[in-house]
Amino acid sequence: MSWRGAALALVFAWFLLGGIGHFVLTDAFTSVVPPYIPYPRLVVLATGAFEIAGALALMRSAWRERVGWALMAFTICVTPVHIDMLINADRHAIGAPALWARLLFQPVYVWIIWFATRPSRTA
């Protein structure tokens, strides 16, 4: 398997499993939604559905680049939740070191999504 194929598999699994997690662990996901976001349970379920749909849409090569941009935007848009969790680390069982690691990994993950979904260069 190529590096790009491995990256695509990672992105697919990340969003598919993460999206499923929104439905299986709804209360846990809802508990980390910042208080300024209305209807936290609905937001958790909607974002879970988006993640699952995004993962599945990656399988269509004709859609892959556009889906990649959408997933990169989504990943950036959830950053305020991760920052809020870090600011309020004492309220979360994950712990500050793991929260820092996730926040610092986020730009790398955006790059992985881009790498996995960019158009193929055929010469």
Residue pairs with C-beta under 8 A, 6 or more apart in sequence:
1 9
3 115
4 115
4 116
7 112
7 115
7 116
8 58
8 116
8 117
10 112
10 116
11 55
11 58
11 68
11 71
11 112
11 113
11 116
11 117
12 55
12 58
12 59
13 55
14 55
14 109
15 51
15 52
15 54
15 55
15 58
15 71
16 51
16 52
16 55
16 56
18 48
18 51
19 47
19 48
19 49
19 50
19 51
19 52
19 53
19 54
19 55
20 48
20 52
21 29
21 48
22 29
22 44
22 45
22 47
22 48
22 49
22 51
23 45
23 48
26 41
26 44
26 45
29 44
29 48
30 40
30 41
30 44
32 81
32 84
32 85
32 92
33 40
33 43
33 44
33 81
34 80
34 81
34 84
37 43
47 74
47 78
50 74
51 74
54 67
54 70
54 71
54 74
57 63
57 64
57 67
58 64
58 67
58 68
58 71
58 116
58 117
60 67
64 117
65 117
65 118
65 119
67 117
68 113
68 114
68 116
68 117
68 118
69 117
71 113
71 117
72 110
72 113
72 114
75 106
75 109
75 110
75 113
76 106
76 110
79 103
79 106
82 99
82 102
82 103
82 106
83 103
85 92
85 94
85 99
86 96
86 99
86 100
86 103
89 95
89 96
89 99
92 99
